[in-house]
Amino acid sequence: QTQGADFLLPAFCMYPDKDYCVITQPHTSAQTPLLAAFSVVPPQAVSTFGHVLYLVHRCALSGPPIVKVCQEPDLEHLPWLARALDDDSCEDLLTTAKEFVKAPDVNKDK
């Protein structure tokens, strides 16, 4: 997986507007370490395409997300994170986050 990411991350940087990388190769070719990061697209029954189709999304290379408890410095970033929400939902999220940060709770530090 590391070899694939070492090659693919710079490739995605060269094409920031692209989200997917697609590779094809003949069925008779051996799978390289690069392809370990890819998913195999199942062939369609009516297709005459004679190669294996491999697909990877740029986010598949970034690893699992890191989750932590919301703290006061995080509040300034919430509007950007919630930008896809409607105004009421965004306001509700910000209000709830501010209340959470200000509320005393012994379990927040864990």
Secondary structure, DSSP 4 states (H G I P E B T S, - for coil): -HHHHHHHHHHHHH-TT--EEEEEEETTSPPPGGGGGSEEEPPPTT----EEEEEEEGGGGS-S-------GGGGGGHHHHTTTS-HHHHHHHHHHHHHHHHS--TTTT-
